[in-house]
Amino acid sequence: MNTETEPTYEIELKIYSREDRKTVMGILADNGYDVGQHKRQKTATGKGVDYYVHATMVASNANTAATKG
């Protein structure tokens, strides 16, 4: 019996391109999210994997978005 539970995130996006994952992670981090990436097996044999970006809003992170005044 597997007692491990999958972590939960506010945002989880399946993104295939490495460059696209890096871009999205940068945008999310700039907007106050704690970000990371992980991969998950497509099938039980594990021969293929999907790549994901995950993010959770952290209230204490600074809002780095520029505002016009």
Contacts in CASP RR format, 6 or more apart in sequence:
PFRMAT RR
TARGET T0000
AUTHOR 0000-0000-0000
METHOD contacts of the structure
MODEL  1
MNTETEPTYEIELKIYSREDRKTVMGILADNGYDVGQHKRQKTATGKGVD
YYVHATMVASNANTAATKG
7 54 0 8 1.000
9 54 0 8 1.000
9 55 0 8 1.000
9 56 0 8 1.000
10 33 0 8 1.000
10 55 0 8 1.000
10 56 0 8 1.000
10 57 0 8 1.000
11 28 0 8 1.000
11 33 0 8 1.000
11 53 0 8 1.000
11 54 0 8 1.000
11 55 0 8 1.000
11 56 0 8 1.000
12 52 0 8 1.000
12 53 0 8 1.000
12 54 0 8 1.000
12 55 0 8 1.000
13 24 0 8 1.000
13 52 0 8 1.000
13 53 0 8 1.000
13 54 0 8 1.000
14 50 0 8 1.000
14 51 0 8 1.000
14 52 0 8 1.000
15 21 0 8 1.000
15 24 0 8 1.000
15 51 0 8 1.000
15 52 0 8 1.000
15 53 0 8 1.000
16 51 0 8 1.000
18 51 0 8 1.000
21 37 0 8 1.000
21 51 0 8 1.000
21 53 0 8 1.000
24 53 0 8 1.000
25 35 0 8 1.000
25 36 0 8 1.000
25 37 0 8 1.000
25 53 0 8 1.000
25 55 0 8 1.000
26 35 0 8 1.000
28 35 0 8 1.000
28 53 0 8 1.000
28 55 0 8 1.000
29 35 0 8 1.000
30 64 0 8 1.000
30 65 0 8 1.000
31 63 0 8 1.000
31 64 0 8 1.000
31 65 0 8 1.000
32 57 0 8 1.000
32 58 0 8 1.000
32 61 0 8 1.000
32 62 0 8 1.000
32 63 0 8 1.000
32 64 0 8 1.000
33 55 0 8 1.000
33 56 0 8 1.000
33 57 0 8 1.000
33 58 0 8 1.000
33 61 0 8 1.000
34 55 0 8 1.000
34 56 0 8 1.000
34 57 0 8 1.000
34 58 0 8 1.000
34 61 0 8 1.000
35 53 0 8 1.000
35 54 0 8 1.000
35 55 0 8 1.000
36 53 0 8 1.000
36 54 0 8 1.000
36 55 0 8 1.000
37 51 0 8 1.000
37 52 0 8 1.000
37 53 0 8 1.000
37 54 0 8 1.000
38 51 0 8 1.000
38 52 0 8 1.000
38 54 0 8 1.000
39 49 0 8 1.000
39 50 0 8 1.000
39 51 0 8 1.000
39 52 0 8 1.000
40 49 0 8 1.000
40 50 0 8 1.000
40 52 0 8 1.000
41 48 0 8 1.000
41 49 0 8 1.000
42 48 0 8 1.000
42 49 0 8 1.000
42 50 0 8 1.000
END
